[in-house]
Amino acid sequence: MPKIDEKDKQILNLLQEDSSQTTKQIAVKINLSQTAVYERIKRLEKQHVISRYVTLLDLENIEKDFTAFCMVKLIDHTKKSLVNFEKNILNLNEITECFHISGDYDYLLKINVKNIKAYRKFMVDKLTSIPFISSTQSAFNINTVKYSTSITL
């Protein structure tokens, strides 16, 4: 397990807020040299504390702001069913997140599409064509109260 000190935490918090910040900008904010910040970031990347950098899009501006949460129950829990389902899910671009969960359902999917009509088309044409699905239940986002990708350190 990588050792993360307070300066590392400060760097990680700043990068989670805005990963486009330069090492110079971060160095000024946390009172370290630019070289020290650069070396710490490289070490955190190498240790897989930082797994990747992404850009968050405004869903409304790209017409993908209809968010649905779909719970999926499989016919059985054999390795074949799980592997097949997960392999198929990876090819569906409408699904932005997929979690294997405990409880009455097996998976929780987060789906972003243009509207309810697009969601129905996705369900009928794509999701329900995946083998081993027993049932699904959908819930739709009414209002996003909190949206964050940051992990508090």
C-alpha positions as CSV (number, residue, x, y, z in Angstrom):
1,M,0.0,0.0,0.0
2,P,1.5,3.4,-1.1
3,K,2.4,5.9,1.6
4,I,0.5,9.2,1.2
5,D,1.6,12.1,3.3
6,E,-0.1,15.5,3.8
7,K,1.5,17.1,0.8
8,D,0.5,14.2,-1.4
9,K,-3.1,14.6,-0.1
10,Q,-3.0,18.3,-0.9
11,I,-1.8,17.5,-4.4
12,L,-4.4,14.9,-4.9
13,N,-7.2,17.1,-3.7
14,L,-6.1,19.9,-6.0
15,L,-5.9,17.5,-9.0
16,Q,-9.4,16.2,-8.2
17,E,-10.7,19.7,-8.4
18,D,-9.0,20.5,-11.7
19,S,-6.5,18.1,-13.2
20,S,-5.5,20.6,-15.8
21,Q,-3.6,22.7,-13.2
22,T,0.1,22.9,-13.9
23,T,2.7,21.7,-11.5
24,K,3.7,25.4,-11.0
25,Q,0.2,26.3,-10.0
26,I,0.0,23.4,-7.5
27,A,3.5,24.2,-6.2
28,V,2.4,27.8,-5.3
29,K,-0.8,26.6,-3.6
30,I,1.0,24.1,-1.3
31,N,4.3,25.8,-0.8
32,L,6.5,23.2,-2.6
33,S,8.9,23.5,-5.5
34,Q,7.6,22.8,-8.9
35,T,10.1,19.9,-9.2
36,A,8.9,18.3,-5.9
37,V,5.3,18.5,-7.1
38,Y,6.2,17.0,-10.4
39,E,8.1,14.1,-8.7
40,R,5.3,13.5,-6.3
41,I,2.7,13.3,-9.1
42,K,4.8,10.9,-11.1
43,R,5.3,8.7,-8.0
44,L,1.5,8.7,-7.3
45,E,0.9,7.8,-10.9
46,K,3.5,5.0,-10.8
47,Q,2.0,3.6,-7.6
48,H,-1.5,3.7,-9.2
49,V,-2.9,6.2,-6.6
50,I,-3.7,8.3,-9.7
51,S,-5.2,5.9,-12.1
52,R,-6.1,8.3,-14.9
53,Y,-7.1,11.8,-15.9
54,V,-10.5,12.6,-17.4
55,T,-12.7,15.4,-18.6
56,L,-16.2,15.8,-17.2
57,L,-18.7,16.8,-19.8
58,D,-21.9,19.0,-19.3
59,L,-24.5,16.3,-20.0
60,E,-27.2,18.9,-21.0
61,N,-24.9,20.4,-23.6
62,I,-24.2,17.0,-25.2
63,E,-27.9,15.9,-25.0
64,K,-27.2,13.1,-22.6
65,D,-28.8,14.5,-19.5
66,F,-31.6,11.9,-19.1
67,T,-30.1,9.7,-16.4
68,A,-31.6,6.4,-15.6
69,F,-30.6,3.8,-13.0
70,C,-31.4,0.3,-14.0
71,M,-31.2,-2.6,-11.6
72,V,-30.6,-6.0,-13.4
73,K,-31.3,-9.4,-12.0
74,L,-29.7,-12.4,-13.8
75,I,-31.3,-15.8,-14.3
76,D,-28.5,-17.4,-12.3
77,H,-25.2,-16.6,-10.7
78,T,-22.9,-18.9,-12.6
79,K,-19.5,-17.7,-13.7
80,K,-20.7,-18.0,-17.4
81,S,-23.7,-15.7,-16.7
82,L,-21.6,-13.1,-14.9
83,V,-18.8,-13.0,-17.4
84,N,-21.2,-12.9,-20.4
85,F,-23.3,-10.1,-18.9
86,E,-20.2,-8.0,-17.9
87,K,-18.6,-8.5,-21.4
88,N,-21.8,-7.3,-23.1
89,I,-22.2,-4.3,-20.8
90,L,-18.7,-3.1,-21.7
91,N,-19.9,-2.6,-25.3
92,L,-22.9,-0.4,-24.5
93,N,-21.8,3.3,-24.6
94,E,-25.0,4.5,-23.0
95,I,-24.0,2.8,-19.7
96,T,-21.6,5.1,-17.9
97,E,-21.2,3.0,-14.7
98,C,-21.9,-0.6,-13.8
99,F,-21.7,-2.1,-10.3
100,H,-22.1,-5.7,-9.3
101,I,-24.1,-5.3,-6.1
102,S,-25.6,-7.3,-3.2
103,G,-29.3,-7.6,-2.5
104,D,-32.3,-8.4,-4.6
105,Y,-30.6,-7.3,-7.8
106,D,-27.3,-8.3,-9.2
107,Y,-26.2,-5.2,-11.0
108,L,-26.8,-1.4,-10.9
109,L,-26.3,0.5,-14.2
110,K,-26.1,4.2,-14.7
111,I,-27.3,5.1,-18.1
112,N,-27.1,8.5,-19.9
113,V,-29.2,9.1,-23.0
114,K,-31.1,12.0,-24.6
115,N,-34.6,11.4,-23.3
116,I,-37.2,8.7,-22.2
117,K,-37.7,7.7,-25.8
118,A,-34.0,7.0,-26.3
119,Y,-34.0,5.1,-23.0
120,R,-36.8,2.8,-24.2
121,K,-35.0,2.2,-27.5
122,F,-31.8,1.4,-25.5
123,M,-33.7,-1.1,-23.3
124,V,-35.6,-2.8,-26.1
125,D,-32.8,-2.9,-28.7
126,K,-29.7,-3.4,-26.6
127,L,-30.0,-4.2,-22.9
128,T,-32.8,-6.8,-23.0
129,S,-31.0,-8.6,-25.9
130,I,-28.2,-9.6,-23.5
131,P,-28.5,-13.3,-22.5
132,F,-29.0,-14.3,-18.9
133,I,-31.1,-11.3,-17.8
134,S,-34.1,-12.3,-15.7
135,S,-35.6,-8.9,-14.9
136,T,-34.8,-5.2,-14.7
137,Q,-36.2,-2.3,-12.7
138,S,-35.6,1.4,-13.7
139,A,-35.5,4.6,-11.7
140,F,-35.0,8.0,-13.3
141,N,-33.1,11.1,-12.0
142,I,-35.4,14.0,-11.2
143,N,-32.7,16.3,-9.9
144,T,-29.0,15.9,-9.2
145,V,-28.4,17.1,-5.6
146,K,-24.7,16.2,-5.5
147,Y,-22.4,15.3,-8.3
148,S,-18.8,14.7,-7.4
149,T,-15.9,12.4,-8.5
150,S,-13.7,13.6,-5.6
151,I,-12.7,11.2,-2.8
152,T,-12.0,13.0,0.5
153,L,-8.5,12.2,1.7
